């Protein structure tokens, strides 16, 4: 749970993967709940230098390689 101010124009949600692996998400939902539901908080510790190095390496790799053709014809 997270708090969204009543005057907020939008809520943006994202996933991030630092390092190797995969991120999968399915059936995500946003629900309005009352104040009786406590806000959950999880501290996420991120080594920004490692993130920047991984991002730079990924960008360099992408620059050397042409994009792959789409595999899902429904996206055409």
N, C-alpha and C positions, 0 to 999 in steps of 0.2 A: 504494500500500500504506500502511496505517496500523496502528499497534499498538493492540491492545485488551487491557487488563489481564485476566488470567484470572478475577478476582473481579468483573468488570463484570456488572451485572444486565441491561443492554441496550446496544445501539448505535443511535444515531440519525444518519441521514444526510439531508442536505437540499441543495437548490440555491437560490442567490440570484442575482437579477439586479438590478444597480444601474444605473439609467438606462433608456434605451429599448432595445428589442430583444426577443428571445425566448430562452427556455431550453427545450431539448428533451433528453430522456433516454430511452434505449431499451435494453432487455436488460441492466439493471444486475444485477450479481451480487456476492455476498460469498463469498469462499473462504478457508478456513483454509490457511495456508501455514507452512512451517517457518522457523526462524531464518536459514536460508541465503538467504532472499529479503530484500533490503534494504528498509527503510522509505523511502518517498519523501516528500519534503516540498516544498511549494510555498508561498512566502510570497504571501499575497494582501493587497495594500494597499488599504484601503477608507477613503475620506474620510467619516467618520461624520456630519459636518454635512450633506454632500450627501445621504446616505442618509436622514437624518431629514427634510430638506426634501422629498425625493421621496416619502417615506412620508406626510408630512402632506398633501401635494398630492393623493396618490392617495386618502387617506381622505376629504378634502374633496370630491373628485369623486364618490366612491361615495356619500357622504351626500346629494348632490343628485340622484342618479339611482336609480330603483327597480331592483331586481335583474331581470335578463332571465330569461325562462322557460327551463327546461332544454331543450337541443336534442337530447339523447340519450335517447330514450324508455326505453332499458334501465335508466336510472338512476331512473326513477319507481318 
